[in-house]
Amino acid sequence: MGGRIVAEGLATEILELWLATPFDGGRHQRRVDQLLELEATFADPAAQDAYLQSLLAAATGAANEPAAAGPASQGAPTS
C-alpha cells in the first residue's frame, strides 16, 4: 500500500480485513505446503542437522567439480 495514496486509517482497515480473511488455498497452496514442511523439518534438531548437511554437501560438491575444459585451456586459438 502506497503511503501517499492510502491513508493510515484505510490502510489499517485493509490490513485488519486481510488478516481476518481465511486462506482458501488456490494457486498458493503448494508454496504454503512447502513452508509447512520446512517448519516441521526445523522443529526437529536431527532433521535440521540432516538438512544443513545436505546443503553443505551440495555446496562443497559443486565447488570441487572441475570446470569444463574449453578451447582456451586446450591451447586452441582464441580469436
C-alpha positions in Angstrom: 0.0 0.0 0.0 1.4 3.3 -1.0 1.7 5.8 1.8 0.9 8.7 -0.4 -2.2 7.1 -1.8 -3.7 5.1 1.1 -4.4 7.0 4.3 -3.3 5.4 7.6 -6.9 4.7 8.7 -7.8 3.0 5.4 -4.5 1.0 5.5 -5.4 -0.3 9.0 -8.9 -1.3 7.8 -7.4 -3.1 4.8 -4.8 -4.9 6.9 -7.4 -6.0 9.5 -9.7 -7.4 6.8 -6.8 -9.2 5.1 -5.7 -10.8 8.4 -9.2 -11.8 9.3 -9.9 -13.4 5.9 -9.4 -17.2 5.9 -6.9 -18.7 3.4 -8.8 -20.8 0.8 -5.8 -22.4 -0.8 -5.8 -21.9 -4.5 -2.7 -21.3 -6.6 -0.6 -20.6 -3.5 -1.4 -23.8 -1.6 1.8 -25.6 -3.0 4.0 -22.9 -1.5 2.2 -22.9 1.8 2.7 -26.7 1.9 6.4 -26.2 1.3 6.7 -23.7 4.1 4.8 -26.0 6.5 7.2 -28.9 5.5 10.2 -26.7 6.3 8.6 -25.6 9.6 8.2 -29.3 10.5 11.8 -30.0 9.5 13.2 -27.3 11.6 11.2 -28.3 14.6 13.3 -31.5 14.9 17.0 -30.9 15.6 18.1 -34.1 14.0 16.2 -33.2 10.8 17.8 -29.7 10.9 21.3 -31.3 11.0 20.5 -33.6 8.2 19.1 -30.7 6.1 22.1 -28.5 6.7 24.5 -31.3 6.0 22.8 -31.9 2.6 23.2 -28.2 1.8 26.8 -28.3 2.8 27.4 -31.4 0.7 25.8 -29.9 -2.3 27.7 -26.7 -2.0 31.0 -28.5 -1.4 30.5 -30.9 -4.2 29.7 -28.1 -6.7 32.8 -26.2 -5.6 35.1 -29.2 -6.0 33.9 -30.2 -9.5 36.5 -29.4 -12.2 35.5 -26.7 -14.7 34.7 -27.9 -18.2 37.7 -27.7 -20.4 37.2 -25.1 -23.1 39.2 -24.2 -26.2 41.5 -21.7 -24.3 42.6 -24.4 -21.9 43.5 -26.8 -24.7 45.8 -24.4 -26.4 43.4 -23.5 -29.3 43.4 -20.0 -30.8 41.1 -17.6 -29.0 40.4 -15.3 -31.9 
